[in-house]
């Protein structure tokens, strides 16, 4: 099977993005993979530190292996927003394909220093590394009842992004261009700063760029970001909303106590969100 770097280069060349879909239980994982296989799309499965602590690093790797073999599509596993070298090392040793070091709250030099440490270890294992410049804030488990304020100082500085990429040789770079974790209660988040993304794209050369907090982002902005050079887009909140909403409705029937029955609609809901995003990102039939 071709590795994630092959598909990132393919995405860059052909003008599509690969979706990363986060999960914390097997129903979510299965729903994402089912739709990826149906649409013949490469898939990145993501677990944050919290999600992987709940699910298990080794367990996630084992199930990725099973599903990859069974479904016959490229499925990659990423440790999302790892905050320390020690935790990323655990994910690398467990067998993750990718790790994301989130040093966005650190001074630039410290962010560069730890990223280089992660990359040195990851490269020996053939693992791809994502870094981050600019702060992508908030909580992917929340709905925001008021319009979320994007602070200018938290956006990615193109000059800092260029310095970071040059000094670390990181494989992917997560950027802050008006995106955030979570979603506004309306279901539509503020518009992305595509003008800033263009500057970052020029400053970082051919480094793959990542959009976190893709849930709720206007579809025209998603298309525009991909056209400029976003090659990976992370989805979590919309999956959580689909899963939890359908599960709540199923559990209102007091007579339904069989898990595979009350989880069935939740699985279909996850498949639905995944399918819509794959079509939007243009990754269908790219295997």
MOVEN-V85467 format. One record per helix or strand of 2 or more residues. SS is the DSSP state (a for helix, b for strand). FROM is the first residue (numbers start at 1). TO is the last residue. If there is no record, write none. Layout:
SS,FROM,TO  SS,FROM,TO
//
This chain:
a,4,14  b,18,22  a,26,38  b,43,48  a,49,55  a,57,71  b,75,82  a,85,94  b,98,101  a,108,124  b,128,133  b,143,144  a,152,154  a,158,168  b,172,175  b,183,184  a,194,203  b,208,211  a,219,228  b,230,235  a,237,251  a,259,262  a,264,281
//
